[in-house]
């Protein structure tokens, strides 16, 4: 019977079973270790919160004058996390007490240390902290991170730099902002809304000699921020020799009547998206003579062009309802009549 243990297949199965038992034991031990580690961390965080949360909450409304407790090295990440949470909760208002407490415990120094040596989540926390602290000493370090490849961390660094000094960030980082295609446009636009004045000059200057995708991105930001490009620049960009995407961006940024002659030359553009934007510009800037080209666009082969042309006609302040009814009855194209009736019904007062 025991001689069967010398069979190679049985020996392999035996040692495989032993290995499986050992691995299962090690896995169970690791789970127990992690569980106890989590319990210890949770208890430590609760102890930290019981001491520091009342202090930081008080700092939201007034600067604490009494001596602060000693912040243990192991509690620094807890402190940063709670401090950032409270700081973000009062965004839009000043909380000088929170700033004072943070600097008194050396928050700027250990945030910078985390930025250099922490794990990825700790680095993101450090970037947020340094931006909210308006810590100018971290400028060069944050600029380096903004130029890194990972988009989340680099965009957070840009956000922190804007918080520290929006004017300097605009002057130094506008080329980087335009060059990076991995930063979401919606996030960029949301960031720049609050610092519109700082980025206006660099963006408008960049539009003067930009081309291709870079120019399209600039025009999109100019539209979102409601900036006004110089009329000569917009006039050049509205030429039918420009790519369709550039013309669309220029039309979206057109808000002055002086550009109407260039706009009136574009209703026959082969790209329907250009014709849509022409309708929108004529709808907000159009004059009496623009009724005819808009009426012609009611028969466009693209539904969106017809719809936007009808919306523009209905929205012109000098066009009365009786004129629109007369136009509706006079058009021979059933598609034009249908879209005009649709918009008149849609815009009718309830």
Beta strands, then each sheet from edge to edge (+ up, - down):
end
